[in-house]
Amino acid sequence: MAKKVRHDAEIELEEALTKITGDQAIQGVSGQIAFGSDGNGLNKEILVLCVDTQSRFHLVEAHGLFLVGEAVQTLKYPSSSCS
């Protein structure tokens, strides 16, 4: 198998992305943008939804971090519609 050649721009981009963490996190439209040392996103907000019998969506839980600088939290939204 041929070895992949990495271009300077690709290496520079990877290095720049690894610096977006902690105090350097960026506020994005869908929440905080920050990466761990392994390259995976950190504390991205996750929404748990359910669908009732009439095909309507309901928010059940929100976990993670939406705004830069907030503490990670879990918010529960009780809904009897999706039991």
N, C-alpha and C positions, 0 to 999 in steps of 0.2 A: 504494500500500500504506500502511496506517495505521501511524503511529509508535507503538511500544509504550511505554506509560507505566510507569515503574518506581516502586514504592512504597518508602517509607523503610525498612521492615523488610527488603525485598529488598536494598537497598543496604547496610544495616548488616550483614546476614548475609554478603554478599560481602566486605566489608571485614574482618570478623572472621575469615573463613576464610583470607584472605591472610596473616594474622598467625600461623597455625599452620604454622611452618616452623623448621628448625634446632633451636635450644635450646627452642623452644616446641612441639615435636612432642608428640603425645599417644599414649599406649600404648592401642591398641585390641585387641579380642579376636583379630582376624586379623593383627595386626602394627601397626607404627608408622603413625600418621596424620600426614602433613605434606604441604604443597602448595608448588609452585614459584610464581614470579612470574606464570607463564602459567596458573595454576589447576590444573595437572595434578599428580597425586600424585607424591611423591618416594620413590625407593628402596623401593617396596613389594615385599615378598617374592613371588617367583614360583616355583611348583613345577612341575617337568617330570615327567610321569608316562608310563608306558607300560602297555600291556595285553598280557598273554601269551596264548598260544593257548587257555588255559582260562578266559579272561575275568577274570583276576585283575590288579589294579592294582599297580604297583611304582613307588616313588619313584626317579627317575633323578638329578635335580639340584634343588637349592634355591639361588636367587640373590636377593640383596637384603638387606633389613634387617627382622628380626622385632621385636627389642626396642629401644626407644628408648635411644640412647647406645652401641649396638654399632657396630662398623665394618661396612660393606657387605662381604659375602663370598659366595663361590660354593662350595657343598659338593656333591661328586659321590658318588653311591651306585651303585657298579658292580652291574649285574644281568645275568647271562647269560640270564635268562628272557625278555628282550625283544629279542634280537639280530635 
